[in-house]
Amino acid sequence: MLDAIAKSEPVSQSGQADVGRLKADAAKAANVLIEFYGDAALERARLIERRSPQSYFARMVTAEVARRGRPPPRN
């Protein structure tokens, strides 16, 4: 999963990144990180970003995880 996030750069037919799609995909990736890693999700997102420093998508995922803050406790 980490590699998929790091390499994900969806582009439209014109070759330009579809920002709306990137934001939606980043939100989904953030959900997955939070679900699987809980409190460690932000550290995992930062790890992905460090592994792919040129990836705009990886930066978006890190920002989304950070924006959401700590996940609610599981029952």
SULPEWO-V773706 format. One record per residue. RES is the residue in three letters. SS is DSSP state (~ for helix, > for strand, _ for the rest). PHI is phi in whole degrees, -180 to 180 (NA if undefined). Layout:
BEGIN
RES:SS:PHI ; RES:SS:PHI
END
This chain:
BEGIN
MET:_:NA ; LEU:~:-59 ; ASP:~:-65 ; ALA:~:-64 ; ILE:~:-68 ; ALA:~:-64 ; LYS:~:-96 ; SER:_:-72 ; GLU:_:-143 ; PRO:_:-62 ; VAL:>:-128 ; SER:_:-84 ; GLN:_:-61 ; SER:_:-79 ; GLY:_:91 ; GLN:_:-93 ; ALA:>:-66 ; ASP:_:-84 ; VAL:~:-61 ; GLY:~:-62 ; ARG:~:-68 ; LEU:~:-60 ; LYS:~:-64 ; ALA:~:-63 ; ASP:~:-66 ; ALA:~:-65 ; ALA:~:-64 ; LYS:~:-64 ; ALA:~:-64 ; ALA:~:-62 ; ASN:~:-59 ; VAL:~:-64 ; LEU:~:-60 ; ILE:~:-66 ; GLU:~:-64 ; PHE:~:-82 ; TYR:~:-109 ; GLY:~:54 ; ASP:~:-62 ; ALA:~:-89 ; ALA:~:-60 ; LEU:~:-66 ; GLU:~:-63 ; ARG:~:-66 ; ALA:~:-63 ; ARG:~:-67 ; LEU:~:-61 ; ILE:~:-60 ; GLU:~:-64 ; ARG:~:-66 ; ARG:~:-71 ; SER:_:-134 ; PRO:_:-64 ; GLN:_:-89 ; SER:_:-83 ; TYR:~:-62 ; PHE:~:-62 ; ALA:~:-61 ; ARG:~:-65 ; MET:~:-65 ; VAL:~:-63 ; THR:~:-60 ; ALA:~:-64 ; GLU:~:-66 ; VAL:~:-63 ; ALA:~:-64 ; ARG:~:-63 ; ARG:~:-75 ; GLY:_:71 ; ARG:_:-70 ; PRO:_:-70 ; PRO:_:-67 ; PRO:_:-64 ; ARG:_:-84 ; ASN:_:-92
END
